[in-house]
Amino acid sequence: MLRAAPGRWLRPLRGTAAGGPGPGRGRAGGAGRAGGAGPFKRCRRRGRAAQGRAPPPPRAEQHRSPSLHRDLLRGAWLSLRGPPPQPPSPGSAAPLHGPPDPTTPKPVARTLGPHRTDPRHTVPGTPVAPDPPLPIARTAGAAGMASGSRPWAAPLLLPLLLPLLLPAACRAGGGCAGEGGPLEPFDALYAGGVEAYYGGDFAGAARCLERALRSRRELRAARLRCRRRCRGQVRLAAPGPGSVGDLPFFGSVLRRAGCVRRCEEPRLGAASRHRAAEEVRADFQRRVPYSYLQRAYIQLNKLEEAANAAHTFFMANPEHMEIQQDIENYKTTSGKVSLIDREARQHMEDYSAGVKHYDKEEYELAIEFLERALKGYYSEDEDCQIMCEGPQRFEEHEYLEYKAGLYEAIADHYMQVLACKHDCVRELATRSGRISPIENFLPLHYDYLQFAYYRVGDYVKALECAKTYLLFHPDDEDVLENAGYYEGLLEGTMDPHTIKPRKEAKTLLRRHKLESHLLQVAAAGLGYTYTEPNYWNRYGARQDEHSVPSSISSEPEDGPRLSLAKKPMPKPDRELKEGGPLLYSDVKFVYNSQQLNGTQRVLLDNVISEEQCRELHRVASGIMLAGDGYRGKTSPHTPNERFEGATVLKALKYGYEGRVPLKSARLFYDISEKARRIVESYFMLNSTLYFSYTHLVCRTALSGQQERRNDLSHPIHADNCLLDPEANECWKEPPAYTFRDYSALLYMNADFEGGEFIFTEMDAKTVTASIKPKCGRMISFSSGGENPHGVKAVTKGQRCAVALWFTLDPLYRELERIQADEVIAMLDQEHLGPSEMNINPKDEL
């Protein structure tokens, strides 16, 4: 069978869509290519969860914000600078979610900044907006270190020196310095912008932050320009024979180094001026300056600039819940529909546009954008290679104490440069703010193009692109068949063997293989640790549903056909099943996955009785705290509701202390265990399902705040990956709780308005199922990107439920649950006797 380009390629997938074909390269209705039929077009299906297990998330301490170092720095900074000036008058515009009070040294209620969560105190899968981080200045002064100084002492002096390092105009609150002279270091401008922001000088903050962003771009451009120029002017000489044979090579190295320095210094100044701290570089990578810019611009009533800054931040932080609402409000307030990503990578934008045109069968436009994307890709690849020639970190040892011979030192540095260059393939395939790349990214361009060129009648280009794709995947049977079909179309007009793969792809692939060989040689002979990633894995394709074109019935018999089959996926690490026994006779089955229009979904009723609902609600009223589980925040998702919650361990603690009836506290534990057993049995899991987090949650509509609500009680999200609706992806990487496997919600009441639970497609807009909560009803589903979900606004009354998240990995068991098991075992032994539900704590331990 011949086929057209597939969808994006990702990690192994969890399952097929309801009613879709199972494993194997199936096609709709078993249709094949009959007679002289042309290439089949592989269709794309909306996302399914990535199955490969991601690395464990960082420790909780890594998610806390701000760090102790930042706290100390800010305290020292403020103690030197004195109290900041008063904020602008109350008449100035206020941000939609409220900016930090600039008179407060360390604001508490800021809604923007990088996403950090503490899994021990936060409901899984729900981002919490921390304080915007305070940038750390670089460790060298603006003019560089004096000769003989001790560089390791710089961090100790940093709080004292930082005010002196800021641009003078920023320190004075009057904006940034002029453009003359060497380029101002971007980290100093960033620190100045943040200081102006907290001082209430929002105009100065905006100027300094814009200058910081521009300075960082100009720094990269200057380095690229100089390194590229010196590459051309000073060629590296080949070593010769004899005792002086190395001298020509090292002489050319010295001349190139001198060329680069002479080129860079007039614009950049001393190299030490631009050595920003790693934390500052990380802030720019996460686009944190744009979160400050959004706040500053809204204070200045510049809604368009604020909207674009918010959108730019959001594109790298799609898990940030509240900024999604900010952006919608900006659109409503300013009437601005199209937003600009100020840090967009053009080759990524062109690729996305090309795929969209391809999906609409606008093949000429698809070709235009995909060819432009390829041109941009190879240009960016050259830039990436050049930028890797900068300073590298020596992770295996402390550099100041490093004693190595000439060739060992060269090898240490060059292997890091080489690894950086080799990873450019991954860098260019990774969207801003993400860790995981779009797999098979570069070959996909050629895969889309081979079919697009065929559809516009350019068989030469179609064959050229098919052969180029086969450079990366020479055993792809579908493209091999396509290539053979194109050769047949060209016979009689030209020799198809004269059509070769594209040179730039051959050159890149040859270089990539040589880099890999050298890295493996170093790993074997020099003691490096290196594992070659699979940069072009074609088996991780994720496809989207492709609608049948209206003209399909008019296609000629010998023309191309569109196969409506979904491309088969690799077999997951466990078989997906459902329909197992419900274990309890009173539990009523309602809907399965197919009836709920999804994968791994089930709706049940009568999981608990009316009396148990009432008793659980009574105990909830006695133990719930406002915002509990979300760091005390009244509502982590909307200002229009009050959020309250409690954990199993807290309930048992209150029962043990006599603050609530112990029997009622025990009920919370018992029903959550009952839910776990049902989920484990229904989905026919072959291994134990462990608790990952258990939370009793109530959401209460706030009176006077329900008119014209256009937000959700809980925005659309997935429980074990970062949902990115713009890219139609769900990234299974930290800070998401990647170890979550199944989720369940057990409802306690129905006497409220709104609050429906909804499933959507990965666009976070198309609703596939809506569920009205009621006492004893439970919805359970797999936790990945195949099941995006949310909660509609609660507009009247209080909605209560027990939220449960489960994992198949015992390493990620809920610690509070293990403690609760111990409490139950102790109570059973001392007071209560065996549990009437026969719960076995060993299931958890």
C-alpha positions in Angstrom: 0.0 0.0 0.0 1.2 3.5 -0.8 0.6 6.3 1.6 0.9 10.0 2.1 2.6 11.8 5.0 1.6 10.8 8.5 0.9 12.9 11.4 3.4 14.1 13.9 5.6 11.4 15.3 5.7 11.0 19.1 6.4 8.5 21.8 4.6 5.1 21.9 0.9 5.7 22.3 -1.6 4.4 24.9 -4.4 3.2 22.7 -6.6 3.7 19.6 -9.7 5.7 19.4 -13.0 4.2 20.2 -14.0 1.9 17.3 -10.6 2.4 15.6 -8.5 -0.5 14.3 -6.2 -2.3 16.5 -2.5 -3.0 16.0 -1.2 -3.6 12.5 -0.9 -1.3 9.5 -4.7 -1.6 8.9 -6.7 0.4 6.4 -10.4 1.2 6.4 -12.5 -1.6 5.3 -9.4 -3.6 4.4 -9.1 -1.6 1.2 -5.9 -2.0 -0.7 -4.5 -0.4 -3.9 -6.2 -2.0 -6.8 -5.0 -1.8 -10.3 -3.1 1.4 -10.9 -4.4 3.2 -7.8 -2.1 6.0 -6.5 -0.7 6.6 -3.1 -2.8 6.2 0.0 -2.9 9.1 2.4 -2.3 8.2 6.0 -4.7 10.0 8.2 -4.0 11.8 11.4 -6.0 11.1 14.6 -6.3 13.3 17.6 -3.9 12.7 20.3 -3.4 9.7 22.4 -1.3 9.6 25.5 2.4 9.0 25.2 3.1 5.7 26.8 6.8 5.7 27.3 7.5 6.5 30.9 9.1 9.9 31.4 11.8 10.6 33.9 10.5 11.2 37.4 9.7 14.8 38.2 12.1 16.9 40.1 12.0 16.7 43.9 9.4 18.9 45.5 12.0 21.3 46.7 12.9 22.1 43.1 9.4 23.3 42.5 9.3 25.7 45.4 9.5 29.4 44.5 11.5 31.4 45.2 14.6 29.7 46.2 16.5 30.5 49.4 19.3 32.1 47.4 16.8 34.5 45.8 15.2 35.3 49.1 18.6 36.2 50.6 19.5 38.2 47.5 16.3 40.2 47.5 16.6 40.8 51.3 20.1 42.1 50.9 19.1 44.1 47.9 16.2 45.8 49.6 18.2 46.4 52.8 20.8 48.3 50.7 18.3 50.1 48.5 15.8 51.1 51.2 12.0 50.9 50.8 10.8 51.0 47.2 8.7 54.0 46.0 5.0 54.0 46.3 2.9 52.4 43.6 1.0 54.4 40.9 -2.3 56.1 41.8 -5.4 53.8 42.2 -6.7 55.2 38.9 -4.2 53.2 36.8 -5.3 50.1 35.0 -5.1 46.9 37.1 -4.2 43.5 35.7 -7.0 41.1 35.3 -5.8 38.8 38.0 -4.2 41.5 40.2 -0.5 42.4 40.1 1.8 42.1 43.1 1.7 45.0 45.4 4.9 46.8 44.5 5.3 48.2 48.0 5.6 44.7 49.4 9.2 43.3 49.5 8.0 39.8 48.7 4.5 39.7 47.2 2.4 36.7 47.9 -0.5 36.7 45.4 1.1 37.0 42.0 -0.4 34.9 39.2 2.4 34.8 36.7 5.8 33.3 36.7 7.1 29.8 36.0 5.0 26.9 37.0 6.1 25.2 40.2 4.2 22.9 42.3 4.7 20.9 45.5 3.3 17.4 45.0 2.9 17.0 48.7 0.5 19.9 49.0 -1.1 20.3 45.6 -3.8 18.4 43.8 -2.1 16.5 41.1 -2.1 17.9 37.6 -3.0 21.4 38.7 -0.4 24.1 38.3 -0.1 26.8 40.9 1.2 30.3 40.0 4.0 31.2 42.3 5.8 34.4 42.9 7.6 35.7 39.7 11.3 34.8 40.3 13.9 37.4 41.1 16.7 37.2 38.6 20.2 36.4 39.8 22.8 38.7 38.4 25.9 37.3 36.6 28.8 36.4 38.8 31.2 38.8 37.1 31.1 42.6 37.2 30.0 44.7 34.3 33.6 45.5 33.5 34.9 42.0 34.1 37.1 40.7 37.0 40.4 42.2 37.8 43.4 40.2 37.2 44.3 38.0 40.1 40.8 38.2 41.7 39.1 35.2 43.1 36.1 34.3 40.9 34.7 31.9 43.5 34.2 34.9 45.8 31.8 36.6 43.4 28.6 34.9 44.7 29.4 36.0 48.2 29.7 39.6 47.1 26.8 39.4 44.7 24.1 41.0 47.0 26.4 43.9 47.7 27.5 44.5 44.2 24.2 43.9 42.4 22.9 47.5 42.7 26.2 48.8 41.3 25.9 46.4 38.3 22.5 47.7 37.2 22.3 50.3 34.4 22.4 53.7 36.0 19.1 54.8 34.5 17.4 51.7 35.8 18.7 52.3 39.3 17.4 55.8 39.2 13.9 54.7 38.0 14.1 56.6 34.8 14.4 53.8 32.3 17.3 52.1 30.6 20.6 53.6 29.4 21.2 54.7 25.9 22.3 52.5 23.0 25.8 53.8 22.6 28.9 51.8 23.6 29.2 48.1 24.1 26.1 46.0 24.4 24.5 46.2 27.9 24.5 42.7 29.5 21.0 41.3 29.4 21.0 39.9 32.9 21.8 43.3 34.4 18.9 44.8 32.3 16.6 42.0 33.5 17.5 42.6 37.1 17.0 46.3 36.6 13.6 45.7 35.1 12.5 43.5 37.9 13.7 46.0 40.5 11.8 48.8 38.7 8.7 46.5 38.6 8.8 45.9 42.4 9.5 49.6 42.9 6.2 50.5 41.1 8.0 52.1 38.1 6.2 50.1 35.4 7.3 52.3 32.5 10.9 51.8 33.6 10.3 48.1 34.1 8.9 47.7 30.6 11.8 49.6 29.1 14.5 47.6 30.9 12.8 44.2 30.2 12.4 45.1 26.5 16.0 46.1 26.4 17.0 42.8 28.2 15.2 40.8 25.6 16.7 42.8 22.7 20.2 42.6 24.3 20.0 38.8 24.5 19.0 38.6 20.8 21.7 41.0 19.8 24.3 39.1 21.8 23.5 35.9 20.0 23.4 37.7 16.6 26.8 39.3 17.3 28.4 36.0 18.3 27.0 34.2 15.2 28.2 37.0 12.9 31.7 37.0 14.3 32.1 33.2 14.4 30.7 32.8 10.9 33.0 35.5 9.6 36.1 34.1 11.2 35.3 30.6 9.9 35.5 32.0 6.4 38.6 34.2 7.0 40.7 31.6 9.0 40.6 28.1 7.8 41.9 25.4 10.1 45.1 23.9 8.7 45.6 20.1 8.6 48.4 18.8 10.9 51.5 17.7 9.1 54.2 15.1 9.7 57.1 15.4 12.0 57.8 17.2 15.3 56.4 20.5 13.9 53.4 19.0 12.2 51.0 20.2 14.9 52.1 23.8 14.6 50.1 24.8 11.5 46.9 23.4 13.0 47.3 25.1 16.4 48.5 28.3 14.7 45.2 28.5 12.8 43.3 27.8 16.0 45.0 30.7 17.6 44.4 33.0 14.7 40.7 32.1 14.6 40.4 32.8 18.3 42.0 36.1 17.9 39.7 36.9 14.9 36.6 36.1 17.0 37.8 38.3 19.9 38.7 41.3 17.7 35.3 41.0 16.0 33.2 40.7 19.2 34.9 43.1 21.6 33.9 46.4 19.9 30.2 45.5 20.2 30.1 43.2 23.2 33.0 44.4 25.4 34.8 42.0 27.7 33.5 38.4 27.5 32.9 38.3 31.2 30.2 41.0 30.9 27.8 38.5 29.3 28.3 35.4 31.5 24.8 35.2 33.0 24.0 32.9 35.8 22.3 29.6 34.9 19.1 30.6 36.7 18.8 33.8 34.6 19.3 31.8 31.4 16.7 29.4 32.6 14.3 32.3 33.2 14.7 33.5 29.6 14.3 29.9 28.3 11.0 29.7 30.1 10.1 33.3 28.9 9.6 34.6 32.5 10.5 38.2 31.4 7.3 38.2 29.4 5.2 37.5 32.6 6.7 40.7 34.1 6.1 42.5 30.8 2.4 41.5 30.8 2.0 43.0 34.3 3.9 46.1 33.5 2.0 46.8 30.2 -1.4 46.3 31.8 -0.5 48.8 34.5 0.4 51.2 31.6 -2.9 50.4 29.9 -1.2 49.0 26.9 -3.5 46.1 26.3 -2.2 45.0 22.9 1.4 44.8 24.2 0.2 43.0 27.3 -1.8 40.5 25.3 1.2 39.7 23.1 3.5 39.3 26.1 1.0 37.0 27.8 0.6 34.9 24.7 4.4 34.7 24.3 4.7 33.5 27.9 1.8 31.1 27.5 3.3 29.4 24.4 6.2 28.2 26.6 4.0 27.5 29.6 0.8 25.9 28.3 0.1 24.4 31.7 -0.3 27.8 33.3 -4.0 27.9 34.0 -4.8 31.5 34.9 -2.9 33.0 32.0 -5.3 31.2 29.7 -8.1 33.2 31.2 -6.0 36.4 31.0 -5.6 35.9 27.3 -9.3 35.4 26.7 -10.0 38.5 28.7 -7.5 40.5 26.7 -9.2 39.3 23.5 -12.6 40.4 24.9 -11.3 43.7 26.3 -9.2 44.8 23.4 -11.0 43.1 20.6 -7.7 41.5 19.6 -8.2 38.0 18.1 -4.8 37.2 16.6 -1.9 37.3 19.1 1.8 37.4 18.3 4.4 35.0 19.8 7.3 37.3 20.0 9.8 34.4 20.4 8.4 32.2 17.6 10.9 30.1 15.7 10.1 30.7 12.1 10.9 27.2 10.8 8.4 25.8 13.4 5.8 28.4 12.4 6.2 27.5 8.7 6.1 23.8 9.4 2.8 24.1 11.4 1.3 26.3 8.6 2.4 23.8 6.0 0.8 20.9 7.9 -2.5 22.9 8.3 -2.6 23.5 4.6 -1.8 19.9 3.9 -4.7 18.8 6.2 -7.0 21.1 4.2 -5.7 19.6 1.0 -4.3 22.9 -0.1 -1.2 21.2 -1.5 0.4 24.2 -3.3 0.3 26.3 -0.1 1.5 23.3 1.9 4.5 22.9 -0.4 5.3 26.6 -0.2 5.3 26.6 3.7 7.1 23.2 4.1 9.8 24.2 1.6 10.2 27.5 3.5 10.4 25.5 6.8 13.1 23.3 5.4 15.2 26.3 4.3 14.8 27.8 7.8 15.6 24.5 9.4 18.9 24.2 7.7 19.8 27.8 8.4 18.9 27.3 12.1 21.0 24.1 12.1 24.0 26.0 10.9 23.5 28.6 13.6 23.0 25.9 16.3 26.3 24.3 15.2 28.1 27.6 15.5 26.7 28.5 18.9 27.9 25.2 20.3 31.4 26.5 19.9 31.0 28.7 22.9 32.0 28.0 26.5 31.0 24.6 27.9 30.5 23.3 31.4 32.8 20.6 32.8 30.3 18.5 34.7 32.6 15.7 35.8 35.0 17.8 37.9 35.6 21.2 39.4 37.2 23.3 36.7 39.4 25.4 38.9 41.0 22.2 40.3 41.1 20.5 37.0 44.6 19.3 36.0 44.8 17.6 32.6 47.2 17.2 29.8 46.9 19.0 26.5 45.0 16.4 24.6 42.9 15.3 27.5 41.8 18.9 28.0 41.1 19.4 24.3 39.1 16.1 24.3 37.1 17.2 27.3 36.0 20.4 25.8 35.5 19.1 22.2 33.4 16.2 23.3 31.0 18.6 25.0 31.0 20.8 21.9 30.4 17.7 19.7 27.5 16.5 21.9 26.0 19.9 21.7 26.2 19.9 17.9 24.9 16.4 17.7 21.9 17.4 19.8 20.9 20.3 17.4 18.6 17.8 15.7 16.6 17.6 19.0 16.9 21.3 19.7 15.4 22.3 16.3 12.5 19.9 16.8 11.6 21.1 20.3 8.9 23.7 20.8 9.7 26.6 23.0 9.4 25.7 26.7 9.2 22.0 26.1 11.6 19.3 26.8 10.5 16.6 24.4 11.0 17.1 20.6 8.5 16.4 17.8 9.9 13.1 16.9 10.9 12.4 13.3 10.6 16.2 12.7 13.0 16.7 9.8 12.0 13.5 7.9 8.3 14.4 8.2 8.9 17.5 6.0 9.9 15.3 3.2 7.1 12.8 3.9 4.4 15.5 3.6 6.1 17.0 0.5 6.3 13.7 -1.4 2.6 13.3 -1.4 1.8 17.0 -1.8 4.1 17.2 -4.9 2.3 14.1 -6.3 -1.1 15.8 -5.8 0.0 18.9 -7.8 1.4 16.7 -10.6 5.2 17.3 -10.0 6.3 13.6 -10.0 10.0 14.5 -10.1 9.8 16.4 -6.9 7.6 13.8 -5.4 10.2 11.1 -6.1 13.0 13.4 -4.9 11.3 13.9 -1.6 10.4 10.2 -1.2 14.0 9.3 -1.8 15.1 11.9 0.7 12.8 10.5 3.3 14.2 7.0 2.7 17.7 8.3 3.7 16.4 8.5 7.2 14.1 5.4 7.1 15.3 3.1 4.3 13.0 0.3 5.3 9.7 2.2 5.4 7.6 0.0 3.2 4.9 2.6 2.5 7.4 5.2 1.2 9.3 2.6 -0.8 6.0 1.7 -2.5 5.3 5.3 -3.1 8.7 5.8 -4.6 8.2 2.9 -6.9 4.8 4.3 -8.0 6.4 7.7 -8.8 9.1 5.9 -10.8 6.4 4.2 -12.8 4.8 7.5 -13.6 8.1 8.9 -14.9 9.1 6.0 -17.1 9.1 6.9 -20.7 9.8 10.6 -20.0 13.0 10.4 -18.1 15.3 7.9 -16.2 14.0 7.9 -12.6 17.4 6.8 -11.4 18.8 10.2 -12.2 16.6 11.7 -9.5 18.7 11.8 -6.3 17.9 12.6 -2.7 18.4 16.3 -1.7 22.1 17.2 -1.0 21.5 19.2 2.2 19.7 16.2 3.8 22.5 13.8 2.7 25.1 16.2 4.1 23.3 16.6 7.4 22.8 12.9 7.8 26.4 12.1 7.0 27.6 14.6 9.5 25.2 13.3 12.1 26.4 9.8 11.7 30.1 10.9 12.0 29.3 12.8 15.1 27.6 9.7 16.6 30.6 7.6 15.7 33.1 10.0 17.4 31.0 10.2 20.5 30.8 6.5 20.8 34.6 6.2 20.2 35.1 8.7 23.1 32.7 6.8 25.3 34.6 3.6 24.7 38.2 4.9 24.8 38.1 7.9 27.1 35.6 7.0 29.8 32.7 9.2 28.7 29.2 8.2 29.4 27.1 8.4 26.2 23.9 6.8 24.9 22.8 7.6 21.4 19.2 8.8 21.3 16.8 7.7 18.6 16.5 11.1 16.9 14.2 10.0 14.1 11.8 7.4 15.5 9.1 7.0 13.0 7.1 4.5 15.1 5.9 7.1 17.5 3.5 8.8 15.1 0.4 10.4 16.5 -2.3 11.1 14.0 -5.4 13.2 13.9 -8.9 12.3 12.6 -9.0 13.2 8.9 -12.4 14.0 7.5 -13.5 12.5 4.2 -13.1 15.1 1.5 -16.3 16.0 -0.4 -14.7 15.1 -3.7 -13.6 11.6 -2.7 -16.3 9.9 -4.7 -15.2 11.7 -7.9 -11.6 10.5 -7.8 -10.7 8.5 -11.0 -10.0 4.9 -10.5 -6.4 5.2 -11.4 -5.9 8.3 -9.2 -4.9 8.7 -5.6 -7.2 7.4 -2.8 -7.4 8.6 0.7 -7.2 5.8 3.2 -9.4 6.5 6.1 -7.6 4.0 8.3 -5.8 5.2 11.3 -2.1 4.4 11.2 -1.4 1.5 13.6 0.5 2.3 16.7 3.3 0.4 18.5 2.1 -2.0 21.1 2.0 -0.3 24.5 3.9 -1.7 27.4 0.7 -3.1 28.7 -2.5 -4.3 27.0 -5.4 -1.9 27.3 -8.5 -3.7 28.5 -11.8 -2.8 30.1 -15.1 -4.5 31.1 -13.8 -6.4 34.1 -16.1 -7.2 37.1 -17.3 -4.3 39.3 -16.8 -6.4 42.5 -19.8 -5.0 44.3 -23.4 -6.0 43.5 -24.9 -2.6 44.2 -22.5 -0.7 41.8 -24.3 0.0 38.5 -22.6 0.2 35.1 -23.7 3.2 33.0 -21.4 3.9 30.1 -18.1 2.5 28.7 -15.4 4.1 26.6 -17.2 3.8 23.3 -20.4 5.3 24.7 -18.3 8.2 26.2 -16.6 8.8 22.8 -13.1 8.1 24.1 -10.5 5.6 25.3 -10.3 4.0 28.8 -13.3 5.7 30.3 -16.2 4.3 32.4 -19.2 5.9 34.2 -20.7 4.1 37.2 -23.5 4.8 39.6 -24.3 3.7 43.2 -20.7 3.4 44.2 -21.8 4.8 47.6 -25.2 5.2 49.1 -27.2 8.4 49.8 -26.5 7.9 53.5 -22.8 7.6 52.9 -22.9 10.8 50.8 -24.6 12.7 53.6 -22.2 11.3 56.2 -19.2 12.1 54.0 -20.5 15.6 53.5 -20.8 16.1 57.2 -17.3 15.0 57.9 -16.1 17.2 55.0 -17.6 20.2 56.6 -15.7 19.6 59.8 -12.2 19.0 58.3 -12.0 21.0 55.1 -9.9 24.1 54.9 -10.1 26.8 52.3 -7.6 26.1 49.6 -6.2 23.0 51.3 -4.2 21.0 48.9 -3.4 24.2 46.9 -1.1 26.0 49.3 -4.0 27.8 51.0 -5.2 29.5 47.8 -8.9 30.1 47.9 -9.3 28.8 44.3 -6.4 27.8 42.1 -8.4 28.1 39.0 -11.0 30.9 39.2 -11.7 33.9 41.5 -15.4 33.2 41.2 -15.5 30.1 43.5 -14.2 29.1 46.9 -12.2 26.0 47.0 -11.9 23.7 50.0 -10.3 20.3 50.5 -9.0 17.6 52.8 -6.8 14.5 52.6 -7.5 11.0 54.0 -4.7 11.4 56.6 -6.2 14.7 57.9 -9.6 13.1 58.2 -8.2 10.2 60.3 -6.2 12.6 62.4 -9.3 14.6 63.2 -11.2 11.5 64.0 -8.4 10.2 66.2 -8.4 13.5 68.1 -12.2 13.4 68.4 -12.9 16.5 66.3 -15.1 14.5 64.0 -16.6 11.1 64.5 -14.0 8.4 64.0 -16.4 6.3 62.1 -17.1 9.1 59.6 -13.4 9.8 59.2 -12.9 6.1 58.5 -15.6 6.2 55.8 -13.4 8.5 53.7 -10.7 5.9 53.8 -13.0 3.0 53.1 -14.8 4.5 50.0 -11.5 5.6 48.4 -10.2 2.0 48.8 -13.5 0.7 47.3 -13.0 3.0 44.3 -9.5 1.8 43.8 -10.5 -1.8 43.7 -13.3 -1.1 41.2 -11.0 0.8 38.9 -8.3 -1.9 39.1 -10.8 -4.6 38.3 -12.8 -2.9 35.6 -9.8 -1.9 33.6 -8.4 -5.5 34.1 -5.0 -4.4 35.2 -2.4 -7.1 35.7 -0.6 -5.3 38.5 -1.6 -3.5 41.7 -3.0 0.0 41.3 -1.6 2.3 44.0 -2.9 5.5 45.3 -1.0 8.5 44.0 -3.1 11.2 45.6 -6.5 11.3 47.3 -8.4 14.6 47.9 -11.9 15.5 49.1 -12.8 18.6 47.2 -15.7 21.1 47.4 -16.2 24.1 45.1 -18.6 26.8 46.2 -20.0 29.5 43.9 -19.3 33.0 45.3 -22.4 35.1 45.4 -22.3 38.3 43.4 -19.6 36.9 41.0 -21.6 34.6 38.8 -23.0 37.1 36.2 -21.4 36.9 32.7 -18.9 34.2 33.8 -17.0 32.8 30.9 -14.4 30.7 32.7 -14.3 27.1 33.9 -14.3 25.9 37.5 -11.3 23.7 36.4 -9.7 24.5 33.0 -9.2 21.7 30.5 -6.1 19.7 31.3 -4.7 16.2 31.3 -3.5 14.5 34.5 -0.1 13.1 33.5 1.1 15.4 30.7 1.2 19.1 29.8 -1.7 19.8 27.5 -0.7 22.1 24.6 -3.8 22.9 22.6 -2.0 25.2 20.2 0.3 22.4 19.1 -2.3 19.7 19.6 0.2 17.9 21.8 0.3 16.6 25.4 3.9 16.6 26.7 4.6 13.8 29.1 7.4 15.6 31.1 7.9 17.4 34.4 6.3 19.4 35.9 3.4 17.1 35.0 2.8 14.1 37.2 4.0 11.7 34.5 3.6 8.7 36.8 -0.2 9.0 37.1 -1.9 6.2 35.2 -5.6 6.3 36.1 -7.9 8.9 37.6 -11.4 8.8 39.3 -13.9 11.3 40.6 -16.6 10.1 43.0 -19.4 12.6 43.4 -21.2 13.3 46.7 -24.1 15.6 45.7 -26.2 17.1 42.9 -27.9 20.1 44.7 -25.9 22.8 42.8 -26.0 24.5 39.4 -23.3 24.0 36.7 -20.3 22.0 37.6 -20.6 19.4 34.8 -17.5 17.3 34.2 -16.5 17.3 30.5 -14.1 15.4 28.2 -12.7 17.3 25.2 -10.5 16.7 22.2 -6.9 17.9 22.5 -7.9 21.3 21.2 -9.4 21.8 24.7 -12.6 23.1 22.9 -14.4 20.2 21.3 -16.5 18.5 24.0 -16.8 14.7 23.5 -18.8 13.9 26.7 -20.5 15.8 29.5 -21.4 14.2 32.9 -23.7 15.7 35.5 -22.5 14.8 39.0 -24.8 13.2 41.6 -24.4 11.2 44.8 -22.6 7.9 44.2 -21.7 8.5 40.6 -18.1 7.8 39.6 -16.2 8.7 36.4 -12.9 6.9 35.9 -10.4 7.2 33.0 -6.8 6.8 32.1 -4.7 9.9 33.0 -3.0 10.8 29.8 -3.5 13.1 26.8 -6.2 10.8 25.4 -8.5 12.1 28.1 -8.4 15.9 28.4 -11.0 17.0 30.8 -12.3 19.9 33.0 -15.2 21.2 35.1 -17.7 23.8 34.0 -18.3 26.7 36.2 -20.3 26.1 39.5 -22.7 29.0 39.4 -24.8 28.2 42.4 -24.4 26.1 45.5 -21.5 23.7 46.5 -20.2 20.8 44.4 -18.3 18.1 46.4 -16.4 15.0 45.2 -13.6 12.7 46.2 -10.8 13.0 43.6 -8.5 10.1 43.2 -5.3 9.6 41.2 -3.6 6.2 40.8 -0.3 4.9 39.6 1.0 1.5 38.6 4.5 2.4 39.8 5.0 1.6 43.5 7.8 4.2 43.7 5.1 6.9 43.4 2.7 5.7 46.1 1.1 8.4 48.1 3.0 8.8 51.3 0.0 10.1 53.2 -1.9 7.0 52.1 0.8 4.7 53.5 0.6 6.6 56.8 -3.2 6.4 56.7 -2.8 2.6 56.2 -0.7 2.4 59.3 -3.2 4.4 61.3 -6.0 2.1 60.1 -4.0 -1.0 61.1 -3.4 0.5 64.5 -7.0 1.4 65.0 -8.1 -2.1 63.8 -5.8 -3.7 66.3 -6.5 -1.5 69.3 -10.1 -0.5 68.9 -12.2 -1.5 65.9 -11.2 -5.0 65.0 -11.1 -6.1 61.3 -12.5 -3.7 58.8 -15.9 -4.7 57.5 -14.6 -4.0 54.0 -11.6 -6.4 54.6 -9.1 -3.8 53.5 -5.6 -5.2 53.4 -2.9 -2.5 54.1 -0.4 -4.7 52.5 -1.9 -3.8 49.2 -0.3 -0.4 49.8 2.8 -1.4 51.7 
